[in-house]
Amino acid sequence: MKNSRRDFIKNTALITGFSIVSNTVLGKKFGHVAPSDRLNIAGIGVGGMGRRNLANMKTENIVALCDVDWRYAQKTFDDYPNAKRYKDWRVMFDEMKDSIDAVMVATPDHTHAGVTAHAITLGKHCYTQKPLTHSVYESRLLTELAKNYGVATQMGNQGNSFDWCREIAEWIQSGAIGEVYEVHCWTDRPIWPQGLMKPKQGVPVPDTLDWNLFLGPAERRDYNPVYTPWNWRGWWDFGTGALGDMACHIMDPIYWALNLKYPTKVNGSSTLSNLYSPPHAEVVKYTFPARPKVGQVNMPEVTVHWYDGGLLPDRPSELAPGMMMGDENGGIIFVGKKGKIMTGCYGMNPTLLPVENMKHFQKPKPWIPRIPGGNGDIWNTNAHEQDWIRAAKESKANRKESSSHFGFSGPFNEMVVMGVLAVRLQGLHRELLWDGEKMEFTNISPNDEIKIVSIDEFEVVDGDPRFNRQYQKVNAQHAAREWVNHTYHNGFSLPPMPKKK
């Protein structure tokens, strides 16, 4: 296994661009695959959401399964008894690169980019769960690699394939509420532990888990069950908290309808934030510059406000007493010069406010193409996965890109995870200015420091409360650069950013 790992690293280190990659590295040549022919798909990270994704891809051949925790993945192994099993995706690529057409990646956030990037350089079509990546730079890298290698891609924000996203865009871009200058969106997440302090000691690693492979590019630490399975979302080194987890769903209709790209300013605040774990609740305000008209509708500067952890925007005066804002999982409110639109989570069930306005509302004739199966139950359809499979079977020259291909979802994800940094950098006590093209904050000076909670303990002694809250001083500029573009550890690395043509 060690030799195989070295072989993979050696082979990928030689890749500097599409034009020099041999067919033996790429595996099958790109080209049209008849819809009746099946793709050979490998699943990487198959114990959680990956199992559902693979079930929605069962029209194809599931030929390999890779997971660092074979106990957690056992149900999926049972689903596909003939698939080869791996713990290390690098070994899988070494052994099966010529017999895999595509990969489904549903690992923890911090390993999305490494797996996906190397799969792309091997010419594999990629379906990668949301958030697309853990950092801004990783999102940019996947966007550029996908463009360079011409593979079919899809981020796993399944609501993107549903009619609601398209309907909201059509309403707004036809002028139903006039120019939109403010948006509020929220989620009921986190539904996992957050605001946690670093465990004081490790425990023995379960026999079925390869802890070193779980850590991947993250800094080494002792195993503790508070990290995995599933709870990795609540740790900065592995996840992105409620914002990274849910904004790729909830902010998707906003990003699409308002034709957004990079914000220019961002400001974050939260409950107590610490060095290790996202806060219990947070608010992030993004400011986007004016964009070109869409049809006859102006796209002025717009502020987008995010809330999680039970925090909510002010209740609209147009909402009838007793009526819920959004739904139990979250929602969106668009504020325009001529009115408001409210939706549930994922942009579900949009309505004008007040709701009575719907009686006389003439919906615009649909003009954005719909995805087959995108008008049903979001939890009981394979629309998003099948849209990607359809794209993967089309030639690069004639392909209609899948709905959330990396050309769309890469810049979108950059925006999402940049907002995570606004919360981590809130100790600067300022609105942060963002240069999206350069992927950097422009108003953090070399000497700026932030204090971040590193220890937070409380106990009652003889009836008296005793507090022990300690802080670690961090150079803000260095921290921001590291959080934008992570240092990879433990022998893991990313392919180089493709050169601009």
GUVOTOR-410095 format. One record per residue (C-alpha): residue in one letter; x, y, z. Coordinates in steps of 0.001 Angstrom, whole numbers, padded with zeros to 6 digits, always signed. Example, Ala and Ser with C-alpha at 12.3 -4.5 7.8 and 13.67 -1.06 7.14 Angstrom:
// residues 2
a+012300-004500+007800/s+013670-001060+007140/
END
This chain:
// residues 501
m+000000+000000+000000/k+002828+002394+000748/n+004340+001831-002697/s+000958+002369-004311/r+000548+005636-002422/r+003981+006795-003588/d+003154+005816-007164/f-000007+007932-007083/i+001790+010952-005659/k+004615+010553-008199/n+002203+010231-011129/t+000050+013208-010134/a+003093+015376-009495/l+003965+015019-013194/i+000653+016445-014341/t+000966+020090-015322/g-001742+020379-017950/f-004227+018494-020040/s-002150+018507-023206/i+000663+016390-021785/v-001405+013812-019914/s-001124+010376-021475/n-004057+008077-022171/t-002696+005653-019589/v-003131+008310-016923/l-006501+009477-018179/g-007955+006003-018522/k-010801+006051-021064/k-010710+008733-023712/f-013273+011498-023527/g-016164+011149-025935/h-019837+010415-026300/v-021148+007485-024272/a-024464+006105-025451/p-027197+006747-022852/s-027848+003005-022796/d-024230+002338-021782/r-023403+002447-018101/l-020743+004517-016402/n-018373+002814-013982/i-018672+004886-010803/a-016533+004796-007651/g-017958+006116-004385/i-015576+007859-001964/g-017063+008596+001442/v-020029+006223+001388/g-021209+005918+004974/g-023512+008949+005180/m-024934+011144+002419/g-022800+009221-000033/r-025031+006196+000380/r-028057+008198-000750/n-026142+009652-003689/l-025043+006196-004836/a-028610+004884-004540/n-029604+007655-006942/m-026855+006498-009325/k-027816+002821-009345/t-028695+003091-013040/e-024908+002813-013492/n-022226+000324-012418/i-020985+000984-008879/v-017584-000672-009212/a-015609+000582-006185/l-016308+001901-002687/c-013840+003804-000522/d-014320+004862+003090/v-011956+005324+006031/d-014533+003827+008432/w-015660+000403+007300/r-018127-000013+010147/y-019905+003206+009190/a-019801+002176+005525/q-021016-001402+006036/k-024600-000781+004876/t-023288+000626+001611/f-020879-002273+001225/d-023892-004568+001598/d-025753-002598-001093/y-023010-003303-003648/p-021386-006628-002714/n-019436-006871-005981/a-017769-003468-005667/k-014102-003442-004683/r-013475-001916-001243/y-010790+000553-000242/k-009844+002783+002646/d-007366+004990+000750/w-008661+006728-002381/r-005086+007075-003652/v-004685+003311-003690/m-008021+002973-005453/f-006927+005407-008153/d-003635+003538-008586/e-005354+000203-009016/m-008558+001144-010848/k-007928+004385-012721/d-008360+002660-016077/s-011688+001081-015145/i-013413+004033-013451/d-015283+006663-015479/a-016582+008837-012653/v-016456+009394-008894/m-018951+010405-006240/v-017224+012254-003358/a-019035+012597-000019/t-016160+012671+002453/p-015840+015287+005234/d-015458+018837+003893/h-011693+019070+004419/t-010983+016210+002001/h-013416+017118-000811/a-010877+019124-002775/g-007975+016686-002652/v-010019+013714-003823/t-011909+015670-006466/a-008922+017563-007850/h-006854+014429-008385/a-009842+012608-009886/i-010242+015427-012409/t-006571+015198-013429/l-007203+011520-014129/g-010060+012486-016446/k-012859+011343-014137/h-016265+012995-014034/c-016962+014241-010494/y-020064+014547-008328/t-018887+016208-005097/q-021063+016889-002083/k-021651+020376-000720/p-019925+022455+000380/l-017830+021873-002697/t-014639+022579-000746/h-013356+023610+002663/s-011592+026772+001459/v-011838+029540-001123/y-008663+028533-002963/e-009809+024923-003260/s-013045+026080-004910/r-011124+028153-007436/l-008832+025205-008142/l-011711+022811-008856/t-013383+025386-011093/e-010228+025814-013171/l-009360+022111-013273/a-012854+021171-014441/k-012613+023763-017198/n-009135+022570-018177/y-009875+018840-018267/g-013385+019029-019701/v-015028+016563-017329/a-018678+016637-016258/t-019112+017954-012719/q-021844+018569-010165/m-021900+019906-006610/g-024301+017939-004436/n-026739+020744-003634/q-029689+018766-004929/g-032177+021640-004653/n-030363+023220-007598/s-032032+020729-009934/f-035528+021564-008722/d-038084+023811-010333/w-038202+026187-007337/c-034770+027649-008074/r-035762+028324-011645/e-039186+029693-010752/i-037712+032183-008265/a-035182+033344-010854/e-037963+033831-013397/w-040115+035825-010972/i-037273+038139-009992/q-035778+038513-013453/s-039207+039353-014896/g-039568+042194-012373/a-042221+040679-010078/i-040904+042643-007079/g-038762+045196-008898/e-035093+045751-008191/v-033924+043545-005297/y-031651+045388-002867/e-031802+043184+000248/v-032157+039474+001003/h-032454+037543+004294/c-031914+033787+004583/w-031685+031392+007513/t-031444+027752+008628/d-032374+025763+011711/r-028859+024267+011712/p-026647+023329+013455/i-028308+020093+014529/w-024902+018706+015582/p-022672+019875+018458/q-020789+023164+017961/g-018992+025649+020175/l-016853+022783+021467/m-013438+022896+023066/k-010606+020648+021966/p-010706+017262+023751/k-008086+017018+026491/q-007105+013477+025617/g-007526+010875+022951/v-009044+007422+023126/p-008122+004194+021321/v-008953+004211+017617/p-011655+001691+016596/d-010296-001218+014564/t-012573-000390+011637/l-011401+003253+011333/d-008189+004454+009690/w-007741+007645+011706/n-004747+008873+009733/l-006711+008682+006490/f-009624+010510+008116/l-007259+013337+009080/g-005915+013454+005546/p-004411+016935+004994/a-005412+018250+008444/e-002936+018616+011306/r-002409+015502+013378/r-004248+015015+016679/d-005393+012087+018783/y-008607+010315+017887/n-011758+011132+019825/p-015319+010098+018922/v-016440+013750+019127/y-014835+014178+015682/t-016378+011381+013625/p-018672+010073+012330/w-020924+012990+011318/n-019851+015438+014058/w-016875+016599+011981/r-019162+019418+010730/g-018710+021085+014113/w-014893+021356+013920/w-013113+024038+011918/d-010350+021712+010715/f-012844+019270+009182/g-016055+021193+008511/t-017527+024622+007920/g-020345+024789+010472/a-023960+025591+009677/l-023094+028228+007077/g-020949+025927+004963/d-023348+023030+005431/m-026608+024757+004481/a-025850+027955+002536/c-025073+025900-000569/h-028754+024927-000448/i-030453+028047+000860/m-028383+030734-000852/d-028485+028912-004182/p-031740+030548-005419/i-030343+033943-004338/y-027061+033487-006165/w-028864+032282-009281/a-031761+034757-009410/l-029625+037836-008716/n-026760+036817-010998/l-024209+037178-008194/k-020507+036393-008178/y-017963+037808-005724/p-019028+039989-002783/t-016974+043103-002083/k-017650+043370+001654/v-018525+040984+004457/n-019190+041262+008169/g-019718+038434+010665/s-020813+038147+014289/s-021718+035216+016482/t-022104+033701+019902/l-018782+032869+021557/s-016325+031788+018886/n-013250+029685+019644/l-010163+028327+017966/y-011534+024859+017307/s-015266+024798+016674/p-017865+026987+014917/p-020162+029013+017183/h-023664+027985+018230/a-025225+030804+016178/e-024000+033434+013736/v-024997+036262+011429/v-023115+037133+008235/k-023781+040136+006005/y-022496+040021+002431/t-022481+043062+000128/f-022474+042454-003635/p-021823+045181-006199/a-024279+046206-008902/r-024445+043810-011863/p-025612+044259-015476/k-029338+044278-016164/v-031067+040942-016612/g-033698+041569-019234/q-035363+044831-018219/v-034572+044453-014510/n-031735+046387-012904/m-029413+044500-010573/p-028289+047133-008027/e-025955+046651-005076/v-027531+044080-002780/t-026923+042975+000797/v-027486+039324+001681/h-027943+038510+005370/w-027376+034969+006714/y-028663+033674+010090/d-028262+030288+011783/g-028462+028628+015179/g-032018+029811+015834/l-031405+033450+014905/l-033933+034980+012506/p-034414+038212+010558/d-037078+040684+011610/r-040546+039458+010801/p-041976+041142+007676/s-044928+043400+008426/e-046738+041871+005431/l-046776+038416+007028/a-050106+037508+008639/p-050094+036812+012399/g-049508+033138+013136/m-047893+032432+009756/m-044379+030973+009919/m-041499+032680+008171/g-040210+030166+005649/d-040611+026648+007006/e-039275+024590+009896/n-035886+024148+008184/g-035215+027725+007061/g-036161+030191+004390/i-035469+033235+002226/i-037003+036710+002000/f-036208+038839-001070/v-036853+042563-000608/g-037478+044522-003793/k-038589+048042-004588/k-042068+046780-005539/g-042593+043959-003061/k-041246+040858-001336/i-040911+037144-002026/m-040712+034561+000767/t-039689+030916+000365/g-039010+027918+002538/c-035722+026052+002819/y-034122+025226-000567/g-036330+027966-002069/m-039384+025742-001674/n-042928+027067-002135/p-042209+030688-003070/t-044923+033256-002435/l-045351+036983-002771/l-045908+038945+000414/p-048542+039574+001467/v-049729+036110+000415/e-053002+037598-000862/n-051017+039095-003742/m-050702+035617-005227/k-054418+035708-006164/h-053745+038232-008918/f-050144+037329-009748/q-049542+036256-013322/k-046527+033993-013164/p-044089+034526-016024/k-043968+031857-018677/p-041123+029477-017749/w-038003+030060-019815/i-035277+028331-017780/p-035073+024646-018810/r-036279+022221-016133/i-034474+019067-015017/p-036424+015813-015419/g-037715+014794-011989/g-037135+018275-010550/n-040759+018895-009686/g-041290+016208-007060/d-040217+015374-003514/i-036671+016618-003012/w-035858+013602-000824/n-037304+010991-003176/t-035866+011789-006562/n-032619+011126-008363/a-032918+014254-010536/h-029651+015894-009463/e-027502+012788-009750/q-029074+011752-013053/d-028534+015211-014520/w-024805+014737-013847/i-024837+011227-015308/r-026522+012573-018429/a-023790+015224-018790/a-021031+012654-018214/k-022308+010581-021127/e-022182+013522-023523/s-019035+014552-025345/k-017202+017630-024148/a-017902+019399-027426/n-021659+018796-027311/r-022269+018630-023574/k-025029+020554-021880/e-023455+021169-018483/s-025220+019775-015434/s-027208+022199-013330/s-024646+022824-010565/h-021466+022234-012562/f-018263+023619-011077/g-018326+026628-013396/f-021383+027744-011418/s-020919+026087-008040/g-017196+026838-007722/p-017571+030642-007526/f-020764+030149-005491/n-018908+028022-002954/e-016090+030584-002783/m-018663+033097-001577/v-020103+030707+001001/v-016829+029706+002648/m-015500+033280+002538/g-018419+034136+004825/v-017162+031507+007256/l-013937+033522+007491/a-015875+036687+008355/v-017032+034962+011534/r-013567+033657+012360/l-012096+037138+011847/q-014797+039075+013696/g-012254+040026+016369/l-010924+042646+013944/h-014097+044675+014651/r-014543+045946+011119/e-016325+045251+007879/l-013910+043246+005762/l-013192+044244+002172/w-012846+041333-000237/d-011052+041122-003585/g-012697+038085-005145/e-010397+037791-008128/k-007298+037761-005914/m-008985+035768-003121/e-007848+038121-000377/f-009054+040627+002200/t-007653+044056+001396/n-008056+045863+004736/i-006137+043547+007074/s-002694+044968+007841/p+000459+042913+008563/n+000342+043896+012254/d-003352+043224+012899/e-004002+040646+015598/i-007108+038887+016876/k-007696+037166+020185/i-009426+033800+019866/v-010717+031750+022788/s-008500+028694+023327/i-009742+027535+026746/d-013205+028089+028194/e-013884+026294+031475/f-016472+026753+034200/e-017057+025080+037534/v-018786+025815+040817/v-016565+025569+043913/d-018209+025910+047343/g-021164+027606+045728/d-019060+030138+043832/p-018653+030174+040022/r-015095+029880+038742/f-014291+030891+035177/n-011202+030061+033188/r-011353+031703+029783/q-008053+032069+027982/y-007190+033518+024591/q-004605+032897+021924/k-003287+035874+019966/v-003107+035266+016236/n-001719+037403+013416/a-004908+038146+011470/q-003296+038468+008066/h-001469+035168+008393/a-004602+033457+009689/a-006722+034821+006848/r-004251+033598+004230/e-004105+030153+005819/w-007890+029896+005995/v-008248+031017+002365/n-005620+028517+001172/h-004895+025739+003642/t-001501+024169+004239/y-001756+020448+003431/h-000136+018023+005880/n+000741+014328+006163/g+001924+013869+002581/f-001337+015039+001000/s-001254+017713-001678/l-003265+019388-004405/p-002455+019514-008108/p-001182+022916-009289/m-003586+025624-010401/p-003879+025461-014222/k-002201+028320-015997/k-004429+030883-017662/k-004649+030295-021380/
END
